């Protein structure tokens, strides 16, 4: 062996090890980046039904058209994304197309994720592939006809899906552009906070003017001083996004509380400030409120408001229910606990809203606060109270501590408990009529076209037969 060969071999090994270390570090950085992006997109929130099985899917996403269940996004090869190539994963996130070519329901907000950069999507993929694989098939969606037919998603995409990566506005600051990317794309805030148009896509003319997340109302977060957050300071917005609680203004509930718990509290302060900066620049949109939601709370603190004697099952009134179920945490005067772990019901946006859905859903489902910033969760009473009792309690707390114009009946509660509201039911029936009517019209046109073609071919055959006889 020539002299000096061992030295060359050692040098090659050293170079190889250095390259391997560099690649490992780069991959680790990619996973770390993907973890942060997945937090910003709240992937775990919608893709986890059992906290002991993160990202394994099965989470129920209620929609006006029925229940859609989230998919498994662990690396499991059979029930997860283990067989997805990089291109297939990007296509699923940005265009809502599964590996087998089927269209995904827009319960996954790919109409927002469409503007994600390929690099960010692949970083999320790297993070997900680094998670333990979990075998867990997705439950069947519960959707009535025709919404259980995936072919209609092609029409929905034609009307509502806009492709193309996010383009920063050069006239704006880097912070503003970062906030725009977080709000419009990664955080997909519009999926809940923007009302829907006639094709059930986000109404871009009323961006962030308020929408729904299931039955929960996602409030107006534009700069309108009555309907939106124009009466909030930057510090208050920052605190709400980071902790879900701003005494004297609002306490996050329902899906928003879970978003704070799973996503927003983990973002950097710089990114939260960027979100605030962008929201400040969203055009103000008016709503149905006649005064700011947080301004309610000046009603007398003694019992006897309009809702106090609303009867429930067994003639149990709202005052009795409040005393037995709520006063221990919220206080007899509704001021909550001194440390803020149990929220005040006075100057609380849920009780000052123009509609009662969030009050009813809070009673039915409770609040999952995750002890963020010391805030305690609230128990669900859906299994304890009947529809009349829920209505009595909801009417009592809104009349005494919030907007006295709110009123809910046992029938309203029954419908919300079942997963819909009257307006959503009307919307679904209208959509069914439009889709079925459109399908019937299309079929009629096809039959008419086929009949004309048949007549044309018959005429042609007769003409040629007559010519041949001559």
Secondary structure by P-SEA (a helix, b strand, c coil): cccaaaaaaaaaaaaaaaaaaaaaaaaaaaaaaaaaaaaaacccccccccccccccccbbbbccccbbbbcccccccccccccccaaaaaaaaacccccccccccccccccccccccaaaaaaaaaaaaaccbbbbbbcccccccccccccaaaaaaacccccccccccccccaaaaaaaaaaccccccccccbbbcccccccccccccccccccccccccccccccccccccaaaaaaaaacccccccccccaaaaaaaacccccccaaaaaaaaaaaaaccccccccccccccccccccccccccccccccccccaaaaaaaccccccccccccccccccccccccccccccccaaaaaaaaccccccccccbbbbbbccccccaaaaaaaaaaaaaccccccccccaaaaaaaaacccaaaaaaaaaaaaaaaaaaaaaaaaaaaaaaaaaaaaaaaaaaaaaaaac
